[in-house]
Amino acid sequence: MIHIFPLTLNTYMPQMWLFEGQDRLTQYSSRSVQNVVKNALKKAGITKRVTPHTLRHCFATHLMDNGVQLPYIQALLGHKDIKTTMIYTHVTNGSITNVASPLDSLRLSIKKP
């Protein structure tokens, strides 16, 4: 989908909203977004429960995995309290393996006999 996004922007040239409603002055309704996600899941054969809110969680997690600092994620998600943002960010296996252990530096300083 990311590959067709620039084409979509160039074709439809949204003025006010990224995903405009039928009259181009209003945004897509939340119900319309839910239907789009539901239909996309069905077409893709995905049976796991995914909602537009799930996509919001994924967005926050991917930002964290790519090194974006929590206050920036908080601003992008529009949260007043950073604790709310922390709920949205999930630790993935990839990010856990990249965390340096304090014991790693000990290993380097110990000389073998």
Long-range contacts (C-beta under 8 A, 24 or more apart in sequence): 56-88, 57-88, 57-90, 60-85, 60-88, 60-89, 60-90, 61-88, 61-89, 61-90, 61-92, 63-89, 64-89, 64-95, 65-92, 65-94, 65-95
